[in-house]
Amino acid sequence: MNYAHLLSKIQVLPEGKQLEVLDFVEYLADKFARPAASDVTAWTEREFSQLAMVQALRGMEDEPALYTDADIKERWQ
């Protein structure tokens, strides 16, 4: 199918359906224009470390404290 044939098919559709075709074409263009995960530039060790720490600690501020100062048996100075 060539562009002229495709355009002739689209032109006979009602305007609402033409807009649906345009929306679908934009969706496909957006979906396939994004770089794949493997195409993304590799992270530095520091960037990865920071992200890992942020993710590991995420939500911890909402957790109850498991231990208090009263639980300490021996203090090191």
C-alpha positions in Angstrom: 0.0 0.0 0.0 1.4 3.4 -0.9 0.7 6.8 0.6 -1.7 7.9 -2.2 -3.8 4.8 -1.7 -3.8 5.3 2.1 -4.7 9.0 1.8 -7.6 8.2 -0.6 -9.0 5.7 1.9 -8.7 8.2 4.8 -10.3 11.1 2.8 -13.5 9.2 2.3 -14.0 8.7 6.1 -16.1 11.1 8.1 -14.1 13.8 9.9 -14.5 12.1 13.3 -13.0 8.8 12.0 -10.2 10.8 10.3 -9.3 12.2 13.7 -9.3 8.7 15.2 -6.9 7.6 12.4 -4.7 10.6 13.2 -4.8 9.7 16.9 -3.8 6.1 16.2 -1.0 7.2 13.9 0.3 9.6 16.6 0.1 6.8 19.1 2.1 4.5 16.9 4.7 7.1 16.1 5.1 7.9 19.8 5.4 4.3 20.8 8.0 3.3 18.2 10.0 6.6 18.3 11.0 6.1 22.0 14.4 4.5 22.4 14.4 1.0 23.8 15.7 0.4 27.3 18.9 -1.0 25.9 19.4 2.2 23.9 19.5 4.4 27.0 22.9 5.7 28.0 24.5 3.6 30.7 24.4 5.0 34.2 27.5 5.8 36.1 28.3 3.9 39.2 27.4 6.9 41.4 24.1 7.5 39.7 23.1 3.9 40.0 24.2 3.9 43.7 22.1 7.0 44.5 19.0 5.5 42.8 19.5 2.2 44.6 19.7 4.0 47.9 16.7 6.1 47.3 14.7 3.1 46.3 15.9 1.1 49.3 14.9 3.8 51.7 11.6 4.7 50.0 8.8 4.6 52.5 11.0 3.9 55.6 10.0 7.3 57.1 6.5 5.9 57.5 7.6 2.8 59.3 7.4 2.6 63.1 10.8 2.6 65.0 11.7 -1.0 66.0 14.2 0.0 68.7 14.6 3.0 71.1 17.5 4.3 73.2 16.2 2.1 76.1 17.0 -1.0 74.1 20.7 -0.2 74.1 22.6 -2.6 76.4 26.1 -1.3 75.9 27.4 2.1 74.6 30.6 2.5 72.7 32.3 5.8 72.7 
